[in-house]
Amino acid sequence: MFSSMLLQTAVAHESFLQFLGENIQVFLSYTGFANATPGHFIMLLVGLLFIFLAIKYEFEPMLLIPIGFGILIGNIPFKDAGLQLGIYEEGSVFNILYQGVKQGWYPPLIFLGIGAMTDFSALIANPKLLLIGAAAQFGIFGAYIIALQMGFDPSQAGAIGIIGGADGPTAIFLSSKLAPNLMGAIAVSAYSYMALVPIIQPPFMRLLTTKKERLIRMKPPRAVSQTEKIMFPIVGLLLTAFLVPSGLPLLGMLFFGNLCKESGVTRRLAETARGPLIDTITMLLGITVGASTQATQFLTLNSIKIFGLGALSFVIATCAGVLFVKFFNLFLKSDNKINPLIGNAGVSAVPDSARISQIVGAEYDPTNYLLMHAMGPNVAGVIGSAVAAGILLGFLA
């Protein structure tokens, strides 16, 4: 009797151990350690690099910290067992938030905030600076042509080329329409190069200008009336949207936000747009764009090509802006010439590229204040990139 009880106890104990072992094995199969690939660790290092650059060197921390942390979130390995964890799984929390990127909801809201923050006075005071912003968009079309030669189809090439505008929301908006499968790589590339403006642009600005050109002093801009500031977003919308209706989601929200700012009677709307709203959307956009870089989806040859083309388009845009000013100066009187160092500001990385104009200019003449002039082509670049996106969307969609 006693031996029978011992035998039953031993069998029960063995069954329990087997049950426990099986459950531990199942648990371990769901851990990140069991599902990790080398690609996951590569992307985790990329995410940590973004966070490091944002904190250590303050490279666009408002962008790189959300994107970097999103990369960490998106590359935590897990077993695909219908748990609805990943950003690409229908019904998951991250997938729902990602719809704002995928369907193009976030970019117009970002443009609303940008419009409410932007002062177009420098551009209104000196309208010819608009041409510099337009010239810098050559980077978009230059990269488009190169992408076609590299084997991308026209829609993909158009979405990749927009990186040259140095405008993350525009890149997301256009890629969501033309090349959704490349959107993660395009978005991360665009925001990465926006953050790297202080590193990429100065060498080309120095290379393409002479010391005499860097010392050019521009006339102080004239005072702009409140009426002009109010009329600008209305006239700007009508002119650009009639020319490129497909850019309406971005242009409409940009100029609406600016009208809220300049009208003087909708201060609460403007403060909400440039404060809580744009901060919230920036966080959601950054974290979901980062999370979309799952190693299994992101680490492809096309992603590498996109990063290379993105860098090239950014360089082309910077050089085009500087060289256009040099060319334009041939037709201007000696007392009305433009300092070519503000040509880099034609890309729409507001206000970082304008700050770089000031920083590089101050290296040669600390008393030459270029920032107020550089803001003209800088805000023109915002409009120009949205118009370029509308043109590409109209032709390629």
N, C-alpha and C positions, 0 to 999 in steps of 0.2 A: 504493500500500500504506500509506504513512505517512498520507496524507490520510484513508484509510478508518479507520485507528485513531483519528485525531483526531475524526472524525465519531462513532465509537462512544463515545469518551470523553465527547464533548459531550452525546450522547443520554443516556448513563448519569448524567452530572452533572445534567442537567435532570430526569431521572426521580427522582434522589435528592432534589433540591430540592423537587420536587412532593410526593414521599412525606413529606419532612420538614415541608413546609408543611401538608399534610393532617393530620399527627399533631399539630402545634402547634395547628391549628384545633380538632381534637377535644379536645385537652387544655384549651384555653381555654373550650370549651363546658361543661366540667365544673366550672370554677372558680366560686367564690361571686360574683365580679364579674359574670359573664355571667348568673347566675340571680337576682340581687338585685332586689327590688322596693322601692318606697318603704316599704311596710309592714314589711319586714325591718329597715330602718334605724330606723323608729319604735320597734319593739320592742327593738332593741339599745340605744337611748337609755333606754328604760324599765329595762332590766336594769342599765345603768350607774348610773342614778338610785338603784335599790335598793341597790347596793353602796356608793354614796356616802353614803346616809343611814345605812347600817349602820356604816360606818367613821368618818365625820365626827361623827355625832350619837349613835351607839350605839343606834339604834332597832332593837331585837330582832336583833342581828347573827347570832345562831345560826339565825335564820330567813331574814333578808333576804339574807345573803351566799350561802347555797346556792340560794335562789330566783333571786336576781339573776344569778348565774353560770349557772344553768340556763336562764334566758331567753337569755343570750348563746349557749349551746350550741344551744338549740332554734331560733335564728334565724340560724344560719350557712346561707346559701342553698346548695342543691346541686341537681344535675340528677336528677330521678326516673328512674333507669335500673336499678332493681332491685338497687342496691348495698346495700340494707338498712342505711341510715344513720339515718333519722329515727325519732322516737319512735312514729310512727303506722304504721310498716312492720312487718308481722308478721315475727317472727324476729330483728329487730335487737336489739342489746344493750340499748339504751334502752327498746325496747318491752317486753322481758322484765322490766326493772327497774320499768317503769311499771305492770306488772300488780299490783304491791303497792298502787298507788293505785287503779287501775281496778277491781280486785276487792275493795278494802276491807281488805287485809291489814295495812297500816301503821297505820291509826288505832287499832285495839285494842292494838297493841304500844306505841304512844305513850301510851295511857291506862294501860297497865301501869306504865310508867316514872313517869307523873304520880302514880299512886297510891303508888308507893314513895317519892316525894319529898314527899308532902303530909302535913302535920300538921293533923288535923281538930279539934284541941283547942279552938280558938276557937269552932267551931260546936257542939261537944259541951257546952261550958261555957255557951253562950247559944243554945239551940235556936231561939229566935224569929228569929235572924238568917237562918235558912233561908228565911223568908218574903221577905226582901229579894232573895235569889238567885232565888226563884220569880218575884217581881214583875218582875225585869229581863228575864225571858224573854218579856215582852210585846212586846219588840222583834222577836222571831222571828215571832210571830203577826200583829203589825201589818204587818210587811213582806210577809208571806204574802198578806194581804188586798189590799195595794196592788199587789203583783205580779199578782194575778188581774185587777185592774182595768186593768192595763197590757197585758193580752192573753196572758200566760203561762198555760199549762195548769196544773191543780192540782199535778201532780207537780213541774213546774219551779218553781212558786211556792213550794212547800214547801222545795225544795233551796236556793232563793235566800234565803228567810227565815231559815234557820239561821245565816246570816252574822251576824245580830244577836246571837247568843250569844257572839261573839268567840272562837270555838273552832275553830281550823283543822282538827284531826283529825276533829271531829264533822261539820264542813261537808263534808270529803272523803268520809267514810263515808256520809252521807246522799245526797249528790249522786251517788255511784257507784251507788246503788240506784235513785234516782228520776229523775235527769237526767244520765246519763253524757256526753251531748253538750255540756253546760254546765259540766262539772266543772272544766276548766282555769280558766275565768273566775271561778267561785265560789271555788275554792281560793286563787287569787292575791288575790282581793278580800278574803277572810277574813283571810289572813295579813297583807295590807297594812294593814288597819284595826287588827289586833292590834298591829302595830308603831307605829301612829300614835296609840295610846292617850294618850300625854303631850300631844298636840296637840288631839285631838278632845274629850276629856272635861272638862278644867278650865273652859272658858268656860261650859258648860251647868251645871256644878256651882255656879259663882258666880252665874249668872243666876237659878237656881231657889231659892237659899237667902238668908236674911237674915244680917246680921252676928251677931245674937244666936244664931241656930241654929248657925252655924259655930263658936261658942265653947262649945257644949255639951260638958261633960266626962262621959264614961261611966264607970261603976263598973269597977274592974279585974276581969277575968274570974276565976272561981274556979279552983282547981287541979283538974285532971282526972286521975283515977286511971288506972293502967295497964290495969286490968280494963275500964274504959269504952272506952279506946282500942282494945282487942282486940275488944270486942263490937261496936263501931260498924261496921266493914266487914261483919261477918256479918249484923247486923240491917239495915244499910243495903242490902245486896244483896237480902235476902229481901223487904223492903218495896218497893223500887223495881222489882225484876225481876218480882215478882208483879203489880204494878200495870201495868208496861209491859214485857212479855216481849220485845218487838221491840228494846228497848235493851240486851239482854243482852250482846252482844259488847263494847260499850263499858263498861257498868256492871260486868260480871263482871270484866273485866281491871283496871278502876280499883280496885275493892274488894279484889281478890286482891293487887295490888301493895301496897296499904295494909296488909293483914294481914301480908304478908311483912315489912314495916317494923316494925309494932307488936308482933308476936308475941315478938320478942326472941330467937328461936331459928333464924331463917332470914336472918341478916344478910347472908350471901354472896349469896343470891337477891335481896334488896332492893338491895344495892350494884350488882349486875349490871344490874338493871332500871333503876335511876335513873342509872347511869353508862354503861358501854359499849353496852348495848342501845339506850337511848333516843337516845344520840348517833349511833349508826350509822343507826338508822331515820330520825332527823331529817335526816341528810345525804342519804339516799336519797330520802326524801319531798320535801325541798326541791329537790333537783337535778332530779328527774323532773317535779314540778309546774311548775317554771320552764321546763323543756324542752318541756312540753306547750303552751306559748304560741306555737307557730309562727304567724307572721303570717297565713298563708293560712287557718288554722283559727280563730285567736283574734280577729283584728281584724274584728269584726262589730258590727252595731247592738245585738244582744242583749248582747254583752260590755259595751258602754257602759251599757246599761240596768242590768245586774247591778252594775256598780261604783256607779252612782247609788243603787240600792236598798240595796246593802250599807252605804253611808254612812248612809242614812236609817235603816236598821234598827238600826245601832249607836247613833245619836243617840237613837232612841226607847227603846232598852234602857237607856241611861244616864239619861235623863230619868225613865223609869218607876221605876227604882230609887230615885232621889233623892226623887221625889214620893211614892212609897209610904212612905218613912220619915217624911216630913212628916205624911202622913195617919195613920200608925200612932201617932205621938207624941200625937195627940189623945186617945188612949185610955190613955196611960201616965202614971203619976205623975211629978211634976216632978223627983224625984230618980232617976228610972229611964228618962229619955228617951234616945233614940238620936240621935247626931249625923248629920244628913242627908248629910254629906259622905262617909259610907261607903256611901251608896246606889249610887254609881257602881260599886262593887266587885262588884255582883251579876252583872256580865258575867264570863265565865270566863277572862279574860286573866290567868292566874296567873303571877307575883304583881304584875304591872305595875299593874293597876287599883287594887290595894290600896295600892301605893306612892303612886299619885296622890292617894288619900285623905289619906295622911300629909303629902304635900308641900303640898297646897292648905290643909289644916288648919293646918300650921305657919306659913303666911303670916299667919295671924290670931292664933295663939297657939303660939309655938315650944315651949312646955312641954306641949302637949296631944298625947299620943302615940296616934294613931288606928290605927296599922298593925296592932296585935294584934287590935283590934276588926274592922277591915276584912277581915282574913283569913277571918272567919266567913262573910260573904256571898260572898266571893271563891271559896272552896272549894265553897260551896253552889251557886254559879253553874256550876261544873264538873258537878256532879250534875244540876243543872237543865237544862243544855243537852243532856246525854245523854238525860234523860227526855223532853225536848221532841222530840228527834230520833226517839226511839222511838215517841212518839205520832204524829208525822207519818208515819213509816214504816208504822205499823200501819194508818193510815187511807188512805194514798195509794198504797202499793205494790200 
